[in-house]
Amino acid sequence: MNDDKYLIGSNWHHVKTGKAYHIVLLSTRESDQATLVSYKDSNTASPPIWTRPASEFFDGRFVRLFLGYRFPEDELL
């Protein structure tokens, strides 16, 4: 995956739970060469760290957060 340097350290919003996560590492599963994404809760420095196939992570379950982004519901506050 050529985007490693742009994805590691990026922040993502989990659509279903509304929580923010931080990509810690991209790796390759030996058995099938699938790219895996390891990520953790953005609001804590401690584990757990979760891992899932990139095909799941990037299928719409997570939306990338960019500096300065505000959720539409934040506008209501």
TORDRENTI-233712 format. One record per atom (N, C-alpha, C): residue number from 0; residue in three letters; x, y, z. Coordinates in steps of 0.2 Angstrom, whole numbers, plus 2048, in hexadecimal, padded with zeros to 3 digits. Example, Ala and Ser with C-alpha at 12.3 -4.5 7.8 and 13.67 -1.06 7.14 Angstrom:
pos = 0; code = ALA; u = 842; v = 7E4; w = 827
pos = 0; code = ALA; u = 83E; v = 7EA; w = 827
pos = 0; code = ALA; u = 842; v = 7F0; w = 827
pos = 1; code = SER; u = 840; v = 7F5; w = 823
pos = 1; code = SER; u = 844; v = 7FB; w = 824
pos = 1; code = SER; u = 840; v = 800; w = 827
END
This chain:
pos = 0; code = MET; u = 804; v = 7FA; w = 800
pos = 0; code = MET; u = 800; v = 800; w = 800
pos = 0; code = MET; u = 805; v = 806; w = 800
pos = 1; code = ASN; u = 804; v = 80A; w = 7FB
pos = 1; code = ASN; u = 808; v = 810; w = 7FA
pos = 1; code = ASN; u = 806; v = 816; w = 7FF
pos = 2; code = ASP; u = 801; v = 816; w = 802
pos = 2; code = ASP; u = 7FE; v = 81B; w = 806
pos = 2; code = ASP; u = 800; v = 81B; w = 80D
pos = 3; code = ASP; u = 804; v = 816; w = 80F
pos = 3; code = ASP; u = 806; v = 815; w = 816
pos = 3; code = ASP; u = 808; v = 81B; w = 819
pos = 4; code = LYS; u = 80C; v = 81F; w = 816
pos = 4; code = LYS; u = 80F; v = 825; w = 81A
pos = 4; code = LYS; u = 809; v = 82B; w = 81B
pos = 5; code = TYR; u = 804; v = 82A; w = 817
pos = 5; code = TYR; u = 7FF; v = 82F; w = 818
pos = 5; code = TYR; u = 7F9; v = 82C; w = 81C
pos = 6; code = LEU; u = 7F9; v = 826; w = 81D
pos = 6; code = LEU; u = 7F3; v = 823; w = 821
pos = 6; code = LEU; u = 7F6; v = 822; w = 829
pos = 7; code = ILE; u = 7FC; v = 820; w = 82A
pos = 7; code = ILE; u = 7FE; v = 81F; w = 831
pos = 7; code = ILE; u = 7FE; v = 826; w = 834
pos = 8; code = GLY; u = 7FA; v = 826; w = 83A
pos = 8; code = GLY; u = 7FA; v = 82C; w = 83E
pos = 8; code = GLY; u = 7F3; v = 830; w = 83C
pos = 9; code = SER; u = 7F0; v = 82E; w = 837
pos = 9; code = SER; u = 7EA; v = 831; w = 835
pos = 9; code = SER; u = 7E4; v = 82F; w = 83A
pos = 10; code = ASN; u = 7DF; v = 834; w = 83A
pos = 10; code = ASN; u = 7D9; v = 833; w = 83F
pos = 10; code = ASN; u = 7D3; v = 831; w = 83B
pos = 11; code = TRP; u = 7CF; v = 82D; w = 83D
pos = 11; code = TRP; u = 7C9; v = 82A; w = 83A
pos = 11; code = TRP; u = 7C3; v = 82A; w = 83E
pos = 12; code = HIS; u = 7BD; v = 82B; w = 83C
pos = 12; code = HIS; u = 7B7; v = 82B; w = 83F
pos = 12; code = HIS; u = 7B3; v = 825; w = 83E
pos = 13; code = HIS; u = 7B1; v = 821; w = 843
pos = 13; code = HIS; u = 7AE; v = 81A; w = 842
pos = 13; code = HIS; u = 7A6; v = 81C; w = 841
pos = 14; code = VAL; u = 7A3; v = 81B; w = 83B
pos = 14; code = VAL; u = 79D; v = 81D; w = 83A
pos = 14; code = VAL; u = 798; v = 81B; w = 83E
pos = 15; code = LYS; u = 798; v = 814; w = 840
pos = 15; code = LYS; u = 793; v = 811; w = 844
pos = 15; code = LYS; u = 793; v = 813; w = 84B
pos = 16; code = THR; u = 799; v = 814; w = 84E
pos = 16; code = THR; u = 79A; v = 816; w = 856
pos = 16; code = THR; u = 79B; v = 81D; w = 857
pos = 17; code = GLY; u = 79D; v = 821; w = 852
pos = 17; code = GLY; u = 79E; v = 828; w = 852
pos = 17; code = GLY; u = 7A5; v = 829; w = 856
pos = 18; code = LYS; u = 7A9; v = 824; w = 857
pos = 18; code = LYS; u = 7AF; v = 825; w = 85B
pos = 18; code = LYS; u = 7B5; v = 827; w = 856
pos = 19; code = ALA; u = 7BA; v = 82A; w = 858
pos = 19; code = ALA; u = 7C0; v = 82C; w = 854
pos = 19; code = ALA; u = 7C6; v = 827; w = 855
pos = 20; code = TYR; u = 7C9; v = 825; w = 850
pos = 20; code = TYR; u = 7CF; v = 820; w = 851
pos = 20; code = TYR; u = 7D5; v = 823; w = 84D
pos = 21; code = HIS; u = 7DA; v = 820; w = 84F
pos = 21; code = HIS; u = 7E1; v = 822; w = 84C
pos = 21; code = HIS; u = 7E4; v = 81C; w = 849
pos = 22; code = ILE; u = 7E6; v = 81D; w = 843
pos = 22; code = ILE; u = 7EA; v = 817; w = 840
pos = 22; code = ILE; u = 7F1; v = 817; w = 843
pos = 23; code = VAL; u = 7F3; v = 811; w = 846
pos = 23; code = VAL; u = 7FA; v = 810; w = 849
pos = 23; code = VAL; u = 7FE; v = 80D; w = 844
pos = 24; code = LEU; u = 7FC; v = 808; w = 840
pos = 24; code = LEU; u = 801; v = 804; w = 83C
pos = 24; code = LEU; u = 7FD; v = 801; w = 836
pos = 25; code = LEU; u = 800; v = 800; w = 830
pos = 25; code = LEU; u = 7FE; v = 7FC; w = 82B
pos = 25; code = LEU; u = 802; v = 7F6; w = 82A
pos = 26; code = SER; u = 800; v = 7F0; w = 82A
pos = 26; code = SER; u = 804; v = 7EA; w = 829
pos = 26; code = SER; u = 801; v = 7E5; w = 824
pos = 27; code = THR; u = 805; v = 7E0; w = 823
pos = 27; code = THR; u = 803; v = 7DB; w = 81E
pos = 27; code = THR; u = 802; v = 7D4; w = 821
pos = 28; code = ARG; u = 7FC; v = 7D1; w = 821
pos = 28; code = ARG; u = 7FB; v = 7CA; w = 823
pos = 28; code = ARG; u = 7FE; v = 7C5; w = 81F
pos = 29; code = GLU; u = 802; v = 7C1; w = 822
pos = 29; code = GLU; u = 807; v = 7BD; w = 81E
pos = 29; code = GLU; u = 803; v = 7B8; w = 81A
pos = 30; code = SER; u = 7FD; v = 7B5; w = 81D
pos = 30; code = SER; u = 7FA; v = 7AF; w = 81A
pos = 30; code = SER; u = 7F7; v = 7B1; w = 813
pos = 31; code = ASP; u = 7F4; v = 7B7; w = 812
pos = 31; code = ASP; u = 7F1; v = 7B9; w = 80C
pos = 31; code = ASP; u = 7F4; v = 7C0; w = 809
pos = 32; code = GLN; u = 7F9; v = 7C3; w = 80C
pos = 32; code = GLN; u = 7FB; v = 7C9; w = 80A
pos = 32; code = GLN; u = 7F6; v = 7CF; w = 80A
pos = 33; code = ALA; u = 7F1; v = 7CE; w = 80E
pos = 33; code = ALA; u = 7EC; v = 7D4; w = 80F
pos = 33; code = ALA; u = 7EF; v = 7D9; w = 813
pos = 34; code = THR; u = 7EE; v = 7E0; w = 812
pos = 34; code = THR; u = 7F0; v = 7E5; w = 816
pos = 34; code = THR; u = 7EB; v = 7E6; w = 81C
pos = 35; code = LEU; u = 7EE; v = 7E7; w = 822
pos = 35; code = LEU; u = 7EA; v = 7E8; w = 828
pos = 35; code = LEU; u = 7EB; v = 7EF; w = 82B
pos = 36; code = VAL; u = 7E6; v = 7F1; w = 82E
pos = 36; code = VAL; u = 7E7; v = 7F8; w = 831
pos = 36; code = VAL; u = 7E6; v = 7F7; w = 838
pos = 37; code = SER; u = 7EB; v = 7F9; w = 83C
pos = 37; code = SER; u = 7EB; v = 7F9; w = 843
pos = 37; code = SER; u = 7E9; v = 800; w = 846
pos = 38; code = TYR; u = 7E4; v = 801; w = 84A
pos = 38; code = TYR; u = 7E2; v = 808; w = 84C
pos = 38; code = TYR; u = 7E0; v = 807; w = 854
pos = 39; code = LYS; u = 7DF; v = 80D; w = 857
pos = 39; code = LYS; u = 7DE; v = 80E; w = 85E
pos = 39; code = LYS; u = 7D9; v = 814; w = 85E
pos = 40; code = ASP; u = 7D6; v = 814; w = 864
pos = 40; code = ASP; u = 7D2; v = 81A; w = 866
pos = 40; code = ASP; u = 7D6; v = 820; w = 866
pos = 41; code = SER; u = 7D4; v = 825; w = 863
pos = 41; code = SER; u = 7D7; v = 82C; w = 862
pos = 41; code = SER; u = 7D8; v = 82F; w = 869
pos = 42; code = ASN; u = 7D3; v = 82E; w = 86E
pos = 42; code = ASN; u = 7D3; v = 831; w = 874
pos = 42; code = ASN; u = 7D6; v = 82E; w = 87A
pos = 43; code = THR; u = 7DA; v = 829; w = 878
pos = 43; code = THR; u = 7DE; v = 826; w = 87D
pos = 43; code = THR; u = 7E5; v = 824; w = 87B
pos = 44; code = ALA; u = 7EA; v = 824; w = 87F
pos = 44; code = ALA; u = 7F1; v = 822; w = 87D
pos = 44; code = ALA; u = 7F2; v = 81B; w = 87E
pos = 45; code = SER; u = 7EE; v = 817; w = 882
pos = 45; code = SER; u = 7EF; v = 810; w = 883
pos = 45; code = SER; u = 7EB; v = 80C; w = 87F
pos = 46; code = PRO; u = 7ED; v = 805; w = 87F
pos = 46; code = PRO; u = 7E9; v = 800; w = 87B
pos = 46; code = PRO; u = 7E2; v = 800; w = 87D
pos = 47; code = PRO; u = 7DE; v = 7FC; w = 87A
pos = 47; code = PRO; u = 7DF; v = 7F8; w = 875
pos = 47; code = PRO; u = 7E1; v = 7FB; w = 86E
pos = 48; code = ILE; u = 7E4; v = 7F7; w = 86A
pos = 48; code = ILE; u = 7E5; v = 7F8; w = 863
pos = 48; code = ILE; u = 7E2; v = 7F3; w = 85F
pos = 49; code = TRP; u = 7DD; v = 7F5; w = 85A
pos = 49; code = TRP; u = 7DA; v = 7F0; w = 856
pos = 49; code = TRP; u = 7DD; v = 7F0; w = 850
pos = 50; code = THR; u = 7DC; v = 7EA; w = 84C
pos = 50; code = THR; u = 7DE; v = 7E9; w = 846
pos = 50; code = THR; u = 7D8; v = 7E6; w = 842
pos = 51; code = ARG; u = 7D8; v = 7E8; w = 83B
pos = 51; code = ARG; u = 7D3; v = 7E5; w = 837
pos = 51; code = ARG; u = 7D6; v = 7E6; w = 830
pos = 52; code = PRO; u = 7D3; v = 7E2; w = 82B
pos = 52; code = PRO; u = 7D6; v = 7E2; w = 824
pos = 52; code = PRO; u = 7D4; v = 7E9; w = 821
pos = 53; code = ALA; u = 7D9; v = 7EC; w = 81D
pos = 53; code = ALA; u = 7D8; v = 7F2; w = 81A
pos = 53; code = ALA; u = 7D1; v = 7F3; w = 816
pos = 54; code = SER; u = 7CF; v = 7ED; w = 813
pos = 54; code = SER; u = 7C9; v = 7ED; w = 80F
pos = 54; code = SER; u = 7C3; v = 7EE; w = 813
pos = 55; code = GLU; u = 7C3; v = 7ED; w = 81A
pos = 55; code = GLU; u = 7BE; v = 7EE; w = 81E
pos = 55; code = GLU; u = 7BE; v = 7F5; w = 821
pos = 56; code = PHE; u = 7C4; v = 7F7; w = 823
pos = 56; code = PHE; u = 7C5; v = 7FE; w = 825
pos = 56; code = PHE; u = 7C3; v = 803; w = 820
pos = 57; code = PHE; u = 7C5; v = 802; w = 81A
pos = 57; code = PHE; u = 7C4; v = 808; w = 815
pos = 57; code = PHE; u = 7BE; v = 806; w = 811
pos = 58; code = ASP; u = 7B9; v = 802; w = 813
pos = 58; code = ASP; u = 7B3; v = 801; w = 80F
pos = 58; code = ASP; u = 7AD; v = 806; w = 811
pos = 59; code = GLY; u = 7AF; v = 80B; w = 815
pos = 59; code = GLY; u = 7A9; v = 810; w = 817
pos = 59; code = GLY; u = 7A8; v = 810; w = 81E
pos = 60; code = ARG; u = 7AA; v = 80B; w = 822
pos = 60; code = ARG; u = 7A9; v = 80A; w = 829
pos = 60; code = ARG; u = 7AC; v = 810; w = 82D
pos = 61; code = PHE; u = 7B2; v = 813; w = 82A
pos = 61; code = PHE; u = 7B6; v = 818; w = 82D
pos = 61; code = PHE; u = 7B6; v = 81E; w = 828
pos = 62; code = VAL; u = 7B6; v = 824; w = 82A
pos = 62; code = VAL; u = 7B7; v = 82A; w = 826
pos = 62; code = VAL; u = 7BD; v = 82E; w = 829
pos = 63; code = ARG; u = 7C1; v = 830; w = 824
pos = 63; code = ARG; u = 7C7; v = 833; w = 826
pos = 63; code = ARG; u = 7C5; v = 83A; w = 829
pos = 64; code = LEU; u = 7C9; v = 83C; w = 82F
pos = 64; code = LEU; u = 7C8; v = 843; w = 832
pos = 64; code = LEU; u = 7CE; v = 847; w = 830
pos = 65; code = PHE; u = 7CD; v = 84D; w = 82E
pos = 65; code = PHE; u = 7D2; v = 852; w = 82C
pos = 65; code = PHE; u = 7D2; v = 857; w = 831
pos = 66; code = LEU; u = 7D7; v = 85B; w = 832
pos = 66; code = LEU; u = 7D8; v = 860; w = 836
pos = 66; code = LEU; u = 7D3; v = 866; w = 835
pos = 67; code = GLY; u = 7CF; v = 868; w = 83A
pos = 67; code = GLY; u = 7CA; v = 86D; w = 838
pos = 67; code = GLY; u = 7C3; v = 86A; w = 837
pos = 68; code = TYR; u = 7C3; v = 864; w = 836
pos = 68; code = TYR; u = 7BC; v = 861; w = 834
pos = 68; code = TYR; u = 7B7; v = 861; w = 83A
pos = 69; code = ARG; u = 7B1; v = 863; w = 838
pos = 69; code = ARG; u = 7AC; v = 863; w = 83D
pos = 69; code = ARG; u = 7A6; v = 85F; w = 83B
pos = 70; code = PHE; u = 7A4; v = 85B; w = 83F
pos = 70; code = PHE; u = 79E; v = 857; w = 83D
pos = 70; code = PHE; u = 798; v = 85C; w = 83D
pos = 71; code = PRO; u = 793; v = 85A; w = 838
pos = 71; code = PRO; u = 78D; v = 85F; w = 838
pos = 71; code = PRO; u = 789; v = 860; w = 83E
pos = 72; code = GLU; u = 789; v = 85A; w = 843
pos = 72; code = GLU; u = 786; v = 85B; w = 849
pos = 72; code = GLU; u = 789; v = 860; w = 84E
pos = 73; code = ASP; u = 790; v = 861; w = 84D
pos = 73; code = ASP; u = 793; v = 866; w = 851
pos = 73; code = ASP; u = 791; v = 86D; w = 850
pos = 74; code = GLU; u = 78E; v = 86E; w = 84A
pos = 74; code = GLU; u = 78C; v = 875; w = 848
pos = 74; code = GLU; u = 786; v = 877; w = 84C
pos = 75; code = LEU; u = 782; v = 872; w = 84F
pos = 75; code = LEU; u = 77C; v = 873; w = 853
pos = 75; code = LEU; u = 77E; v = 875; w = 85A
pos = 76; code = LEU; u = 784; v = 874; w = 85C
pos = 76; code = LEU; u = 786; v = 876; w = 863
pos = 76; code = LEU; u = 787; v = 87E; w = 864
END
